[in-house]
Amino acid sequence: MSRKKKDIILENVRIEAVAAEGKALARIDGTVLFVQFAVPGDIVDVKVTKKKKNYMEGFILRMVSPSPDRLEPFCSHFGTCGGCKWQPLPYRMQLEAKQQQVYDQLVRIGHLDIPEIQPIIPSDKTTYYRNKLEFTFSSRRWIDSSEDPETLSPQERCGLGFHVGRFFDKVLDIRQCFLQKDPSNDIRLFIKEYALAHGLEFFDIREHHGFLRNMFIRTTEKGEVMLTVCFYHEDTDARTALLDAVAERFPEIVSLYYVINGKPNDSIADQECILYKGQEAVYEEMEGLRFKIGPKSFYQTNAGQAYKLYCTAREFAGLSGKELVYDLYTGTGTIAQFVSAKASKVIGIEYVPEAIADAKINAEANGIGNCDFFAGDMKDILTEDFISVHGRPDVIILDPPRAGIHPDVAKVILEAEPSRIVYVSCNPASQARDLAILCTKYRITAVRPVDMFPHTHHVENVVALERL
């Protein structure tokens, strides 16, 4: 017969510092304790959820004495929603923690030799800063502890919002989100109310049946809105009625798409996005350059901070106007075009064909004639043969996904031997791993973090390297 483990409750724990992944830490008899949603200076009782040899994890059972720095969370979904975990933490402390995170990953863990890290660039907006959000329909929404599941009707069990961490099939129904400006909240709420009123079936993520699956809202600095609604199967009458109702209610939606996605996963990268009404794209502007953004296009989700990020990358590139620049993971060619005026030629490479198509259109529309773009897997395109045809780069700028770069890509970069490399990353841990490889032939000359995502632990980091 198994014996139930006794709960471990730690009383009067003083939180000492901010830790990795949005947690805070304390020390109990020499053992590190990680606590969610805590602020340095809090005194709390903690229920331990995981106990290992060198560390423990837990959550706040009771607030004994709040830190003088602790702020009241502004979002009613705080603590359940997986985003914006640092709402109780003053913004200055968030920035300090992100700066420390970059140092820890590059120096303390990565053992890299770097100059003094330049001060992190803060975000002008700490709410309503995102230009893109994805919401998921679920017939099995997250049920709060204050609710009685037995009394809920099937309609009341439906939700439209964000996935709850650790539960792939649970979606938190969102009433108000502070990440994206109007009319994002209104569009989401209108669609949910319309769907319930007209008996449209929300998707069952576990059993894979239903009609409404997920939706994407893009908003631009100038107020344009793109909406993409994804359905699990086709029902022409129901789909048309819903899209017409949304278009009539929200004239701000200048680009309305739909997707029929019957795959097991909800990614639309390999799906056809069908334009239902309006223009095929929305547009962002930066230093007089206009960028076309389609339903699958990658564009930095904090547009204001993207400008600061690109300015930092351009500064670190040290261009004189004579250089051949390779922009790897170019997306819709934003960085490539942003630096093109200070380069002889720029070559952009990106995996998503639709993004490269937009990059070419953007370059032509912006009157830029010194950018060439290529679509395909980076490790397959960026080869020695490619370089022999298109020229050996003087500068390489790369902004890869969170996982970092493939070893084959790192090998080709080292063999190409550009004078300078600028590595932009949304994950300092994978960046540190890749930098260790590049530093066999390069030295790091500058490091500067940029805060793209306030109230989260995520940080963007720009590193400049020069050939030894």
C-alpha positions as a printed Julia matrix, in Angstrom:
468×3 Matrix{Float64}:
   0.0    0.0     0.0
   1.44   3.37   -1.02
   1.95   5.98    1.67
   0.79   9.52    0.91
   3.55  12.08    1.17
   3.09  14.67    3.87
   2.81  18.28    2.65
   5.87  20.4     3.36
   4.96  23.89    4.56
   7.76  26.4     5.1
   6.81  29.34    7.3
   8.1   32.93    7.33
  10.28  32.54    4.26
  12.02  35.75    3.22
  12.29  36.13   -0.57
  15.8   37.28   -1.47
  16.03  37.83   -5.23
  14.51  37.41   -8.66
  15.45  34.09  -10.29
  15.25  32.59  -13.77
  12.02  32.02  -15.71
  10.05  34.61  -13.76
  10.46  32.96  -10.34
  11.95  34.36   -7.15
  14.27  32.6    -4.74
  14.98  32.13   -1.07
  17.45  29.93    0.81
  16.37  27.42    3.41
  19.26  25.89    5.38
  21.51  26.24    2.34
  18.97  24.84   -0.12
  17.61  27.12   -2.84
  13.84  27.52   -2.89
  12.14  28.81   -6.07
   8.75  30.5    -5.59
   6.24  31.66   -8.21
   4.81  35.2    -8.12
   7.01  36.35   -5.25
   8.86  39.68   -4.93
  12.19  40.26   -3.16
  11.37  41.39    0.38
   8.17  39.33    0.69
   7.82  37.21    3.82
   5.62  34.25    2.97
   4.54  30.78    3.94
   5.34  28.4     1.1
   3.89  25.03    0.17
   6.63  22.91   -1.43
   5.59  21.2    -4.68
   8.96  19.72   -5.65
  11.89  18.7    -3.45
  15.21  17.7    -4.97
  18.68  17.26   -3.53
  19.87  20.78   -4.4
  16.67  22.8    -4.66
  12.97  23.04   -3.93
  10.0   24.63   -5.7
   6.78  25.91   -4.24
   4.01  28.49   -4.24
   2.84  31.15   -1.81
   0.37  29.65    0.65
   0.06  32.81    2.74
   1.43  36.32    2.49
   2.84  37.07    5.94
   4.3   40.47    5.09
   4.42  41.89    1.54
   7.58  43.5     0.25
   7.55  47.32    0.23
   8.31  46.99   -3.48
   5.32  44.73   -4.22
   2.69  46.14   -6.6
  -0.95  45.11   -6.93
  -1.38  43.11  -10.19
  -3.43  45.09  -12.69
  -4.92  42.07  -14.48
  -7.76  39.99  -13.0
  -6.29  36.87  -14.64
  -2.95  37.2   -12.85
  -1.83  33.96  -11.26
  -3.84  31.71  -13.56
  -2.85  33.06  -16.97
   0.66  32.03  -17.86
   1.69  35.49  -19.08
   2.75  38.73  -17.37
   4.05  36.94  -14.25
   6.03  39.96  -13.11
   3.08  42.3   -12.57
   3.84  42.61   -8.81
   7.45  43.57   -9.62
   8.23  47.28  -10.27
   9.43  47.87  -13.82
  12.88  49.07  -12.71
  13.36  45.75  -10.91
  12.2   43.83  -13.97
  14.88  45.58  -16.02
  17.54  44.85  -13.41
  16.55  41.17  -13.4
  16.71  40.94  -17.2
  20.12  42.61  -17.27
  21.28  40.09  -14.66
  19.77  37.23  -16.67
  21.91  38.18  -19.69
  25.03  38.36  -17.5
  24.28  35.0   -15.9
  23.72  33.2   -19.21
  26.73  34.67  -20.99
  29.26  34.87  -18.15
  28.3   32.88  -15.06
  26.92  29.88  -16.99
  28.38  30.38  -20.46
  31.88  31.41  -19.26
  32.2   33.88  -22.13
  34.64  36.78  -22.09
  32.54  39.89  -22.66
  32.9   43.65  -22.17
  30.67  45.42  -19.66
  27.05  44.93  -20.66
  25.45  48.14  -21.85
  22.3   49.25  -19.98
  19.13  47.47  -21.05
  16.85  49.52  -23.31
  13.43  49.84  -21.58
  10.09  49.67  -23.34
   8.15  52.91  -23.69
   4.94  50.93  -23.21
   4.51  48.38  -20.44
   0.9   47.51  -21.37
  -0.85  47.23  -24.74
   2.53  46.83  -26.44
   1.92  43.7   -28.54
   0.77  43.89  -32.16
  -0.19  40.21  -32.44
  -2.08  37.78  -30.2
  -3.44  34.27  -30.7
  -6.56  33.1   -28.89
  -7.83  29.52  -28.69
 -11.43  28.27  -28.6
 -12.1   25.44  -26.15
 -15.17  23.47  -25.13
 -13.29  22.61  -21.91
 -12.16  25.89  -20.48
 -10.22  26.2   -17.24
 -12.67  25.99  -14.31
 -11.75  28.3   -11.45
 -11.75  26.94   -7.9
 -14.56  29.36   -7.02
 -16.86  27.69   -9.57
 -18.89  24.5    -9.19
 -18.3   22.39  -12.32
 -21.51  20.44  -11.69
 -23.66  23.54  -12.15
 -22.07  24.69  -15.43
 -23.9   24.23  -18.71
 -22.0   23.16  -21.85
 -22.07  26.78  -23.02
 -20.65  27.98  -19.7
 -17.81  25.5   -20.09
 -16.72  27.15  -23.35
 -13.84  29.6   -23.37
 -11.83  31.77  -25.73
  -8.41  32.79  -24.52
  -4.94  31.49  -23.68
  -3.66  28.01  -22.89
  -3.05  27.39  -19.19
   0.52  26.34  -18.42
   1.12  22.58  -18.0
  -2.41  21.75  -19.26
  -2.39  21.48  -23.05
  -6.15  20.96  -23.26
  -7.22  23.75  -20.9
  -7.89  27.31  -22.04
  -8.37  30.27  -19.72
 -11.34  32.34  -20.82
 -10.05  35.9   -21.06
 -12.26  38.83  -20.09
  -9.7   41.6   -20.59
  -6.1   41.33  -21.77
  -3.68  44.21  -21.28
  -1.26  43.1   -23.99
  -2.9   44.41  -27.17
  -4.68  47.7   -27.76
  -8.31  48.12  -28.8
 -10.24  46.7   -30.52
  -8.53  43.39  -29.67
 -10.57  42.67  -26.54
 -13.83  43.76  -28.18
 -13.27  41.54  -31.23
 -12.55  38.48  -29.09
 -15.58  39.04  -26.84
 -17.87  39.72  -29.79
 -16.85  36.5   -31.55
 -17.32  34.45  -28.37
 -20.79  35.91  -27.74
 -21.8   35.44  -31.39
 -20.6   31.83  -31.37
 -22.53  30.97  -28.22
 -25.67  32.75  -29.43
 -25.61  30.88  -32.75
 -24.65  27.47  -31.4
 -21.21  27.31  -33.05
 -19.21  24.46  -31.53
 -15.98  25.33  -29.74
 -13.05  23.0   -30.4
 -12.4   20.04  -28.11
  -8.63  20.03  -27.96
  -8.4   16.56  -26.43
 -10.95  14.74  -28.62
 -10.38  16.79  -31.8
 -13.84  17.82  -32.8
 -15.67  21.11  -33.05
 -15.87  24.03  -35.46
 -14.1   27.12  -34.06
 -10.43  26.44  -33.42
  -8.27  29.56  -32.91
  -7.87  33.14  -34.09
  -5.13  35.7   -34.62
  -5.45  39.45  -34.21
  -2.83  41.82  -35.59
  -2.91  45.56  -34.89
  -0.6   48.22  -36.32
   0.71  51.49  -34.92
  -1.64  53.33  -37.29
  -4.74  51.42  -36.19
  -5.11  48.85  -38.97
  -6.42  45.45  -37.87
  -5.96  42.01  -39.43
  -8.09  39.12  -38.2
  -7.54  35.45  -39.08
 -10.16  32.96  -37.89
  -9.3   29.26  -38.01
 -11.96  26.55  -38.37
 -11.5   22.8   -37.88
 -13.74  21.96  -40.82
 -15.69  23.79  -43.48
 -19.28  24.9   -42.91
 -19.79  27.57  -45.55
 -23.0   29.04  -44.18
 -21.84  29.24  -40.56
 -18.39  30.53  -41.49
 -19.76  33.2   -43.85
 -22.33  34.42  -41.33
 -19.7   34.75  -38.59
 -17.16  36.56  -40.77
 -19.82  38.93  -42.14
 -20.99  39.76  -38.63
 -17.44  40.51  -37.45
 -16.66  42.63  -40.53
 -19.85  44.66  -40.08
 -19.27  45.23  -36.36
 -15.59  46.2   -36.72
 -14.8   48.39  -39.75
 -11.25  48.72  -38.34
 -10.61  45.2   -39.65
  -9.05  46.05  -42.99
  -7.84  42.5   -43.64
 -10.03  39.47  -42.84
  -8.77  35.93  -43.42
  -9.93  32.43  -42.6
  -8.21  29.04  -42.46
  -9.65  25.52  -42.6
  -7.24  23.51  -40.46
  -8.08  19.85  -39.88
  -4.6   18.87  -38.63
  -3.96  17.54  -35.12
  -2.01  20.71  -34.23
  -3.23  24.29  -34.57
  -0.21  25.77  -36.39
  -1.15  27.52  -39.63
   2.39  27.71  -41.04
   1.57  24.97  -43.56
  -2.06  25.98  -44.13
  -3.68  28.17  -46.77
  -4.86  31.53  -45.46
  -7.85  32.61  -47.55
  -8.61  36.31  -47.86
 -12.31  36.81  -47.17
 -12.6   40.62  -47.17
 -10.39  43.67  -47.45
  -6.74  44.1   -48.28
  -4.25  41.26  -48.31
  -1.93  42.8   -45.73
  -1.44  45.45  -43.06
   1.59  47.72  -42.89
   4.08  49.05  -40.36
   6.49  51.93  -40.95
   9.99  52.56  -39.66
  12.32  55.39  -40.68
  10.26  55.98  -43.8
  10.3   52.29  -44.75
   6.97  50.51  -45.15
   6.68  46.83  -44.29
   3.92  44.56  -45.58
   2.67  42.04  -43.03
   0.57  39.07  -44.12
  -1.24  36.5   -41.95
   1.88  34.3   -41.71
   4.52  37.03  -41.66
   6.93  37.36  -38.78
   7.22  40.89  -37.43
   8.49  41.84  -33.99
   5.45  41.88  -31.72
   6.5   45.09  -29.93
   6.82  47.51  -32.85
   8.2   50.42  -30.84
  10.92  48.28  -29.3
  11.64  46.67  -32.67
  12.88  50.04  -33.88
  15.26  50.33  -30.91
  16.39  46.74  -31.42
  17.15  47.32  -35.1
  18.97  50.58  -34.33
  21.18  48.67  -31.91
  21.87  45.93  -34.45
  22.72  48.51  -37.12
  25.03  50.36  -34.74
  26.82  47.12  -33.79
  27.22  46.21  -37.48
  29.44  49.28  -37.97
  28.55  49.7   -41.64
  30.34  52.2   -43.87
  28.36  51.68  -47.08
  30.82  49.25  -48.69
  29.91  46.0   -46.97
  28.13  42.89  -48.25
  25.74  41.94  -45.45
  24.03  38.59  -44.9
  20.81  38.88  -42.86
  20.0   35.38  -41.63
  16.47  34.52  -40.46
  15.37  37.72  -42.16
  11.59  37.27  -41.75
   9.9   39.88  -43.95
  13.26  41.56  -44.49
  12.89  44.25  -41.86
  16.5   44.27  -40.61
  17.83  43.75  -44.15
  16.04  46.81  -45.45
  16.71  48.8   -42.27
  20.49  48.47  -42.78
  20.47  48.54  -46.6
  21.13  52.28  -46.9
  24.46  51.78  -45.1
  25.5   48.65  -47.02
  26.67  47.87  -50.54
  24.35  44.86  -50.73
  22.21  42.79  -48.36
  21.24  39.14  -48.78
  18.34  37.91  -46.64
  17.54  34.24  -45.98
  14.37  32.94  -44.31
  12.58  29.59  -43.94
   9.0   30.82  -44.6
   8.36  31.36  -48.35
   5.45  33.74  -47.71
   7.7   35.95  -45.58
  10.31  36.1   -48.35
   7.6   36.99  -50.87
   6.59  39.88  -48.6
  10.25  40.88  -48.17
  10.66  41.2   -51.93
   7.47  43.24  -52.23
   8.55  45.45  -49.34
  11.96  46.12  -50.87
  10.46  47.03  -54.23
   7.82  49.27  -52.64
  10.5   51.0   -50.59
  12.66  51.59  -53.65
  15.46  49.41  -52.32
  17.48  47.79  -55.08
  20.4   46.31  -53.15
  18.57  43.52  -51.29
  18.17  39.93  -52.51
  16.05  37.4   -50.63
  16.07  33.59  -50.58
  13.62  31.12  -49.01
  14.53  27.77  -47.5
  15.97  25.96  -44.5
  19.01  27.93  -43.31
  21.3   24.91  -43.04
  20.4   23.87  -46.6
  20.68  27.3   -48.24
  23.65  28.81  -46.41
  26.39  26.63  -47.84
  29.86  27.23  -49.2
  28.44  26.94  -52.72
  25.87  29.67  -51.95
  28.62  31.95  -50.66
  30.8   31.31  -53.7
  27.92  32.4   -55.95
  26.63  35.39  -53.99
  29.81  36.64  -52.4
  31.62  36.3   -49.1
  29.91  38.49  -46.45
  31.72  41.29  -44.67
  29.04  41.35  -41.96
  26.52  38.71  -40.87
  23.44  39.7   -38.88
  21.4   36.84  -37.49
  18.15  36.76  -35.52
  17.26  33.05  -35.14
  14.33  31.39  -33.34
  14.57  30.64  -29.6
  16.38  27.37  -30.23
  19.31  29.25  -31.76
  21.28  28.17  -34.82
  21.94  24.71  -36.24
  25.57  23.49  -35.85
  25.85  23.37  -39.66
  24.93  27.05  -39.84
  27.52  27.93  -37.21
  30.11  25.98  -39.2
  29.36  27.87  -42.42
  29.45  31.23  -40.6
  32.88  30.39  -39.23
  34.08  29.28  -42.65
  32.7   32.46  -44.25
  34.83  34.52  -41.83
  32.96  37.86  -41.99
  34.76  40.74  -40.29
  31.84  41.28  -37.91
  28.82  39.33  -36.66
  25.76  40.78  -34.97
  23.74  38.14  -33.11
  20.21  39.15  -32.09
  18.51  36.64  -29.8
  15.3   36.21  -27.81
  16.96  33.49  -25.72
  20.3   34.36  -24.04
  20.79  30.69  -23.07
  20.87  29.36  -26.65
  22.7   32.52  -27.69
  25.45  31.8   -25.15
  25.8   28.24  -26.48
  26.15  29.53  -30.06
  28.52  32.33  -29.06
  30.85  29.78  -27.47
  31.19  28.17  -30.91
  31.64  31.47  -32.76
  34.23  32.65  -30.24
  36.71  30.09  -31.55
  37.38  32.71  -34.27
  35.72  35.84  -32.83
  35.73  38.03  -29.76
  32.68  39.72  -28.27
  32.94  43.5   -28.45
  29.51  44.71  -27.29
  26.42  43.39  -25.51
  23.11  45.2   -25.05
  19.77  43.78  -23.88
  16.45  45.2   -25.11
  13.19  44.73  -23.21
  10.55  43.65  -25.71
   8.14  42.02  -23.25
   7.43  43.94  -20.02
   6.01  41.96  -17.07
   7.62  38.76  -18.37
  11.08  37.29  -17.83
  11.79  37.26  -21.57
  14.56  39.5   -22.86
  16.07  40.22  -26.28
  19.84  40.55  -26.46
  22.17  41.95  -29.12
  25.83  40.9   -29.26
  28.57  42.23  -31.55
  31.55  40.08  -32.51
  34.76  40.88  -34.38
  37.07  38.4   -36.09
  40.26  37.64  -34.2
